[in-house]
Amino acid sequence: MRAPSVLVRPLVAALAAGLLVAGPLPLWPAHAAPVLAEAAARPTVDPAAPTPTAPPAAVPQGSAPDGSTVGGAGLDTRGLVVVPGAPPLPPGIDAHGWLVADAGTGEVLAAQDPHGRYYPASTLKTLTLLTLHPQLDPALVVQGTTEDEAVEGSRVGLVRGGAYPVQLLFQAMVMQSGNDAANALARAAGGVTPTLAAMNATAERIGALDTVAGTPSGLDVAGQSSSPYDLALIMRQLALDPAIVAIMQTPTAQMPGVEGITTGYQIQNQDALLTEYPGTIGAKNGFTDAARHTFVAAAERDGRRLVVSLMQAERSPVPTTTQAELLLDWGFATPAGGGVGRLVEPGEVSTATAAPVPSATPGQDGVLTSREADRQAAPTPAAAAQPDRGESPLVPIGLGVGALAIVAATVVGRRRALVRQPPGSGPPRP
């Protein structure tokens, strides 16, 4: 079937004549205006902001203030490290970065690129949970807004005028990866800016120095990053709090009705490990085009707790959750008493004298800016914001239109073009 000529002819003519200039094409259909407006409103890339694949030169990956590697010299690698005497690693692990550690002793049993900086996608919500749970009254009721309704990516379905207790918002954010729930929680905590400041302060406090939060939900913005090591640190802390564990293990929750809009509905926990893997304490998945599949989980067997994290993985041929299960099985089969490094304790790594790290303050259009010291680093391309689908069945239909928006923005003008990171273009493999 041939595409309608009303779209093809002006597009071909514009490309052939090199007329990629700012401003609308005169023959572009009127009904495409909302798509063009969406493309123009999307965050663009600050070329001076650090990216996961190119951290600022002043801040080596995994570096502590004294120049050592957080967790030990054995983790100073972009390659694979395994504790001596361990059984063979399971096949099918395709994540570019991953880590398995004993949550009790802190021993890191094995890792691939442990301090590699990657886009975290919705696994960053674990840091949002760790940061905001102690601050917010679970009974506090938050009103839904139009902004919640319009948030990109996976949504649990908050609507303007709805009344949502904080406890339910935490459940919605974890169980269904609701970006709208993360947005509402940030509003309850005083707004996005103070929430991001608190999240980055939490990351520094627990020693997660590879992590820079730029959104409460994990939606990609230039400069945002985390690492397999840091995700393990965060999950280890979550697993210590019974109230947080209860949130992560909630099987179902009821979203309230809003008169004239919805009669209410039930949401289900999407953590497959809760039903598939005995002993699961909690888990969080994530996905964006730039981050690919990310995952972090904690599980217990015979009194021993492990954490596992995977970043920039694929779901084929081996699903990401299956990769996590394989690594957990391997970890439980590996004797305790040794490690290639260790998970640091909160407060152990002081950042008071550390080199400057990327700022977590969103600039115009929601793009992360960097501190002046970071701007001395060589500019490198970064990925434009991509919808964080969180592997949720509630992905808005508008995501399909988003792809058209990217093409439309390119045709409309270079100044509005989106810079995209090619799928799977994470830190180089050794």
C-alpha positions as CSV (number, residue, x, y, z in Angstrom):
1,M,0.0,0.0,0.0
2,R,1.4,3.4,-1.0
3,A,1.6,6.2,1.6
4,P,-0.7,9.2,1.0
5,S,1.0,11.6,-1.4
6,V,0.0,14.5,0.8
7,L,2.7,13.3,3.2
8,V,5.3,11.8,0.9
9,R,5.6,14.5,-1.7
10,P,6.5,17.4,0.6
11,L,8.8,15.2,2.6
12,V,10.7,14.0,-0.4
13,A,10.8,17.5,-1.8
14,A,12.2,18.9,1.4
15,L,14.9,16.3,1.7
16,A,15.9,16.7,-2.0
17,A,16.1,20.4,-1.8
18,G,17.9,20.4,1.6
19,L,15.1,22.5,3.1
20,L,15.5,21.3,6.6
21,V,15.0,24.6,8.2
22,A,13.2,25.7,11.4
23,G,9.5,26.2,11.0
24,P,6.6,24.2,9.8
25,L,6.4,22.8,6.3
26,P,3.6,24.6,4.4
27,L,2.1,21.4,3.0
28,W,2.2,19.4,6.3
29,P,-1.3,18.2,7.1
30,A,-3.1,20.3,9.7
31,H,-3.9,17.3,11.8
32,A,-0.2,16.7,12.3
33,A,0.2,19.9,14.3
34,P,-0.2,18.2,17.7
35,V,2.5,15.7,16.8
36,L,4.9,18.5,15.8
37,A,4.2,20.4,19.0
38,E,4.9,17.3,21.0
39,A,8.2,16.9,19.2
40,A,9.2,20.5,19.8
41,A,8.4,20.2,23.5
42,R,10.4,17.1,24.1
43,P,13.7,17.6,26.0
44,T,16.8,18.1,23.9
45,V,20.3,17.3,24.7
46,D,22.8,19.5,26.5
47,P,26.0,18.5,24.6
48,A,28.1,19.5,27.6
49,A,26.3,17.2,30.0
50,P,28.2,14.0,31.0
51,T,26.6,10.8,29.7
52,P,26.8,7.2,31.0
53,T,29.3,6.3,28.3
54,A,31.5,9.3,28.9
55,P,31.6,10.4,32.5
56,P,33.5,13.7,33.2
57,A,37.2,13.2,33.2
58,A,37.5,14.7,36.7
59,V,35.3,11.9,38.1
60,P,36.6,8.4,37.2
61,Q,34.0,5.7,37.4
62,G,33.6,4.2,40.8
63,S,36.2,6.6,42.3
64,A,36.2,7.5,46.0
65,P,37.4,10.9,47.2
66,D,40.9,9.4,47.9
67,G,41.1,8.1,44.3
68,S,40.5,4.4,45.2
69,T,37.7,2.4,43.7
70,V,34.5,2.2,45.8
71,G,34.2,-1.4,47.0
72,G,37.8,-2.3,46.4
73,A,40.4,-2.5,43.7
74,G,39.0,-5.7,42.3
75,L,36.0,-3.8,41.0
76,D,38.2,-1.4,39.0
77,T,37.4,-3.0,35.7
78,R,35.2,-2.8,32.7
79,G,35.4,-6.6,32.3
80,L,34.5,-9.7,34.3
81,V,35.6,-10.6,37.8
82,V,34.6,-13.7,39.7
83,V,35.4,-14.9,43.2
84,P,38.0,-17.7,43.2
85,G,36.7,-21.2,43.6
86,A,33.2,-20.3,42.4
87,P,31.2,-22.7,40.1
88,P,31.0,-21.8,36.4
89,L,28.9,-18.9,35.6
90,P,25.5,-19.7,33.9
91,P,25.2,-19.2,30.2
92,G,22.9,-16.7,28.6
93,I,23.9,-13.6,30.5
94,D,23.9,-10.8,27.9
95,A,23.7,-7.8,30.2
96,H,26.6,-5.3,29.5
97,G,26.9,-4.7,33.2
98,W,25.8,-6.9,36.1
99,L,26.7,-7.8,39.7
100,V,25.9,-10.5,42.3
101,A,26.6,-9.8,46.0
102,D,25.9,-11.2,49.4
103,A,23.6,-8.6,51.0
104,G,24.5,-9.8,54.5
105,T,28.3,-9.7,54.3
106,G,28.5,-7.3,51.4
107,E,30.9,-9.6,49.5
108,V,30.7,-9.1,45.8
109,L,30.7,-12.6,44.3
110,A,31.0,-11.7,40.6
111,A,30.5,-8.7,38.4
112,Q,30.7,-7.5,34.8
113,D,31.6,-3.8,34.4
114,P,30.5,-3.1,38.0
115,H,31.0,0.6,38.0
116,G,30.0,1.1,34.4
117,R,27.6,4.0,34.1
118,Y,24.3,3.2,32.3
119,Y,20.9,4.8,32.0
120,P,18.9,3.1,34.8
121,A,15.4,3.5,33.4
122,S,12.7,2.6,36.0
123,T,15.2,0.9,38.3
124,L,15.9,4.4,39.5
125,K,12.6,4.3,41.2
126,T,14.3,2.2,43.9
127,L,16.3,5.3,44.8
128,T,13.1,7.4,44.8
129,L,11.5,4.9,47.2
130,L,14.5,4.7,49.4
131,T,14.7,8.5,49.6
132,L,11.0,9.5,50.0
133,H,9.6,6.7,52.1
134,P,11.2,8.0,55.3
135,Q,10.1,11.5,54.5
136,L,6.4,11.2,53.6
137,D,3.5,10.3,55.9
138,P,1.9,7.2,54.3
139,A,-1.6,8.6,55.1
140,L,-1.0,11.9,53.4
141,V,-3.4,12.3,50.5
142,V,-2.1,13.7,47.2
143,Q,-4.4,15.2,44.6
144,G,-3.9,14.1,41.0
145,T,-3.1,16.8,38.4
146,T,-3.2,17.3,34.7
147,E,0.6,16.9,34.7
148,D,0.2,13.4,36.2
149,E,-2.2,12.5,33.4
150,A,0.2,13.7,30.7
151,V,3.5,12.2,32.1
152,E,5.5,10.1,29.6
153,G,5.8,6.4,29.6
154,S,4.2,3.8,31.9
155,R,1.3,5.2,34.0
156,V,-0.8,3.7,36.7
157,G,-3.7,6.0,35.7
158,L,-3.8,9.0,38.1
159,V,-6.3,11.5,37.1
160,R,-6.9,15.2,37.9
161,G,-8.9,15.5,41.0
162,G,-8.2,12.0,42.3
163,A,-7.2,11.5,45.9
164,Y,-4.3,9.2,46.4
165,P,-2.7,8.3,49.7
166,V,1.1,8.3,49.7
167,Q,1.2,4.6,50.6
168,L,-0.9,3.8,47.5
169,L,1.4,6.0,45.4
170,F,4.5,4.1,46.6
171,Q,2.7,0.8,45.7
172,A,1.7,2.1,42.3
173,M,5.2,3.3,41.6
174,V,6.8,0.0,42.5
175,M,4.1,-2.5,41.4
176,Q,3.3,-1.0,38.0
177,S,6.2,1.3,37.5
178,G,3.9,4.3,37.4
179,N,5.7,7.4,36.3
180,D,2.6,9.4,37.2
181,A,2.9,8.0,40.8
182,A,6.6,9.0,40.9
183,N,5.6,12.5,39.8
184,A,2.9,12.8,42.4
185,L,5.3,11.6,45.2
186,A,7.8,14.2,44.1
187,R,5.1,16.9,44.4
188,A,4.2,15.7,47.9
189,A,7.9,16.0,48.8
190,G,8.0,19.6,47.8
191,G,8.6,19.3,44.0
192,V,10.9,17.7,41.5
193,T,13.9,19.9,42.3
194,P,14.1,19.2,46.0
195,T,13.2,15.5,45.4
196,L,16.2,15.1,43.0
197,A,18.5,16.9,45.5
198,A,17.3,14.5,48.2
199,M,17.8,11.5,45.9
200,N,21.3,12.5,45.0
201,A,22.1,13.1,48.6
202,T,20.8,9.6,49.5
203,A,23.0,8.1,46.7
204,E,26.1,9.9,48.1
205,R,25.3,8.9,51.6
206,I,25.1,5.2,50.8
207,G,28.2,5.3,48.6
208,A,26.4,5.1,45.2
209,L,28.8,7.6,43.5
210,D,28.0,6.4,40.0
211,T,24.4,7.5,40.4
212,V,23.0,10.8,39.2
213,A,19.3,11.2,39.4
214,G,17.7,13.5,36.9
215,T,14.1,12.4,37.1
216,P,12.1,10.8,39.9
217,S,10.8,8.1,37.5
218,G,13.9,7.1,35.6
219,L,12.9,8.7,32.3
220,D,16.1,9.3,30.3
221,V,17.7,12.7,30.5
222,A,21.3,13.6,29.6
223,G,23.6,13.1,32.5
224,Q,21.4,10.7,34.4
225,S,23.2,7.4,35.3
226,S,23.7,4.5,37.7
227,S,25.7,1.4,37.7
228,P,25.3,-2.3,38.6
229,Y,27.2,-1.7,41.8
230,D,25.0,1.3,42.8
231,L,21.7,-0.5,42.1
232,A,22.9,-3.4,44.4
233,L,23.7,-0.8,47.1
234,I,20.2,0.7,46.8
235,M,18.4,-2.7,46.8
236,R,20.4,-3.8,49.8
237,Q,19.2,-0.9,51.8
238,L,15.5,-1.4,50.7
239,A,15.6,-5.0,51.8
240,L,16.6,-3.9,55.3
241,D,13.3,-2.0,55.9
242,P,10.3,-4.2,56.6
243,A,7.8,-1.5,55.6
244,I,9.5,-1.0,52.2
245,V,9.7,-4.8,51.7
246,A,5.9,-4.9,52.4
247,I,5.4,-2.4,49.6
248,M,7.6,-4.3,47.1
249,Q,5.7,-7.6,48.0
250,T,2.2,-6.2,47.8
251,P,0.3,-8.5,45.3
252,T,-2.6,-6.2,44.4
253,A,-3.9,-2.7,45.3
254,Q,-7.1,-0.8,44.6
255,M,-7.0,2.5,42.8
256,P,-9.8,4.8,44.0
257,G,-12.7,5.9,41.8
258,V,-13.1,9.5,40.6
259,E,-16.6,10.7,40.0
260,G,-17.4,11.1,36.4
261,I,-14.1,9.5,35.3
262,T,-13.5,6.1,36.8
263,T,-15.2,3.7,39.2
264,G,-11.8,2.5,40.4
265,Y,-9.7,-0.5,39.4
266,Q,-7.2,-3.0,40.7
267,I,-3.5,-3.0,39.9
268,Q,-1.3,-6.1,40.1
269,N,2.4,-6.4,41.0
270,Q,4.4,-6.9,37.9
271,D,7.5,-8.4,39.7
272,A,7.6,-11.8,38.1
273,L,10.1,-13.1,40.6
274,L,7.6,-12.8,43.4
275,T,5.7,-15.8,42.0
276,E,8.5,-17.4,40.0
277,Y,11.4,-17.4,42.3
278,P,11.0,-18.6,46.0
279,G,12.5,-16.3,48.5
280,T,12.3,-13.1,46.5
281,I,12.3,-10.0,48.7
282,G,11.7,-7.5,46.0
283,A,12.6,-6.5,42.5
284,K,12.3,-3.6,40.0
285,N,12.6,-3.7,36.3
286,G,12.9,-0.9,33.7
287,F,13.2,-0.2,30.0
288,T,13.8,2.6,27.7
289,D,15.2,2.7,24.2
290,A,18.5,4.1,25.5
291,A,18.8,2.0,28.7
292,R,17.5,-1.2,27.2
293,H,16.4,-3.6,29.9
294,T,17.5,-3.0,33.5
295,F,16.7,-5.1,36.6
296,V,17.6,-5.3,40.3
297,A,16.4,-7.8,42.9
298,A,17.0,-9.2,46.3
299,A,16.3,-12.8,47.4
300,E,16.8,-15.0,50.5
301,R,17.5,-18.7,50.8
302,D,18.5,-20.7,53.9
303,G,19.1,-17.5,55.8
304,R,21.4,-16.0,53.2
305,R,20.5,-12.9,51.2
306,L,21.8,-11.9,47.8
307,V,21.3,-8.9,45.5
308,V,21.6,-9.0,41.8
309,S,21.5,-6.2,39.2
310,L,21.6,-6.1,35.4
311,M,22.0,-3.1,33.1
312,Q,21.6,-2.8,29.4
313,A,20.3,-6.3,28.9
314,E,18.0,-7.8,26.3
315,R,15.0,-10.0,26.7
316,S,16.0,-12.4,23.9
317,P,17.2,-15.1,23.8
318,V,17.1,-15.2,27.6
319,P,14.6,-12.9,29.4
320,T,16.1,-10.4,31.8
321,T,14.3,-11.9,34.8
322,T,15.6,-15.4,33.8
323,Q,19.1,-14.0,33.7
324,A,18.6,-12.6,37.2
325,E,17.3,-16.0,38.4
326,L,20.3,-17.8,36.9
327,L,22.7,-15.4,38.6
328,L,20.9,-15.8,41.9
329,D,21.0,-19.6,41.7
330,W,24.7,-19.3,40.9
331,G,25.3,-16.9,43.8
332,F,23.5,-19.2,46.3
333,A,25.7,-22.1,45.1
334,T,28.8,-20.1,45.7
335,P,30.3,-20.5,49.2
336,A,30.4,-17.4,51.4
337,G,33.7,-16.2,52.8
338,G,35.3,-14.4,49.9
339,G,34.7,-11.8,47.3
340,V,36.2,-9.7,44.5
341,G,35.1,-6.6,46.3
342,R,32.4,-5.5,48.7
343,L,29.3,-3.4,49.0
344,V,30.2,-0.4,51.2
345,E,28.1,0.6,54.2
346,P,26.2,3.9,54.3
347,G,28.4,6.8,55.3
348,E,31.6,4.8,54.7
349,V,32.5,6.8,51.6
350,S,32.4,10.5,52.4
351,T,32.0,12.8,49.4
352,A,33.0,16.0,51.2
353,T,36.3,16.1,49.4
354,A,35.3,14.3,46.3
355,A,35.7,15.8,42.8
356,P,32.7,17.5,41.4
357,V,29.9,15.2,40.2
358,P,27.3,16.0,37.6
359,S,24.5,18.2,38.9
360,A,21.0,16.7,39.2
361,T,19.3,20.0,38.6
362,P,17.1,19.9,35.5
363,G,17.7,22.8,33.2
364,Q,15.3,24.2,30.6
365,D,13.0,21.6,29.1
366,G,13.9,19.1,31.8
367,V,17.4,18.5,30.6
368,L,20.1,17.9,33.1
369,T,22.8,20.6,33.3
370,S,26.2,20.0,34.8
371,R,28.3,22.0,37.2
372,E,30.8,24.4,35.8
373,A,33.7,22.0,36.5
374,D,31.9,19.3,34.5
375,R,31.6,21.6,31.5
376,Q,35.4,21.4,31.0
377,A,35.0,17.8,29.9
378,A,34.9,17.2,26.2
379,P,31.4,17.4,24.8
380,T,29.9,14.1,23.8
381,P,26.5,13.3,22.2
382,A,23.9,12.0,24.6
383,A,20.6,10.2,24.2
384,A,17.4,12.3,24.0
385,A,14.7,11.5,26.5
386,Q,12.9,8.3,25.7
387,P,9.7,7.0,27.2
388,D,10.3,4.8,30.2
389,R,7.9,2.0,29.5
390,G,8.9,0.0,32.6
391,E,7.7,-3.1,30.8
392,S,4.2,-2.1,31.9
393,P,1.0,-3.2,30.0
394,L,-0.2,0.4,30.7
395,V,2.1,1.9,28.0
396,P,0.1,4.8,26.4
397,I,-0.9,4.4,22.8
398,G,0.7,7.7,22.2
399,L,4.2,6.1,22.3
400,G,3.6,4.9,18.8
401,V,2.9,8.5,17.8
402,G,6.1,9.5,19.5
403,A,8.2,7.8,16.8
404,L,6.4,9.8,14.2
405,A,7.1,12.9,16.3
406,I,10.8,12.2,16.0
407,V,10.7,11.9,12.2
408,A,8.5,15.0,12.0
409,A,10.8,17.0,14.1
410,T,13.7,16.1,11.9
411,V,11.8,17.2,8.8
412,V,10.6,20.4,10.3
413,G,14.1,21.7,11.3
414,R,17.6,21.0,12.5
415,R,17.1,23.1,15.5
416,R,14.3,20.9,16.7
417,A,15.8,17.6,15.7
418,L,16.2,15.0,18.5
419,V,19.6,13.4,19.1
420,R,18.9,9.6,19.7
421,Q,21.3,7.1,21.2
422,P,21.4,3.9,19.0
423,P,19.9,0.9,20.8
424,G,22.4,-1.0,22.8
425,S,25.1,1.7,22.6
426,G,26.2,1.4,26.2
427,P,29.7,1.5,27.6
428,P,32.2,-0.4,25.3
429,R,32.6,-4.1,26.0
430,P,36.2,-4.9,27.0
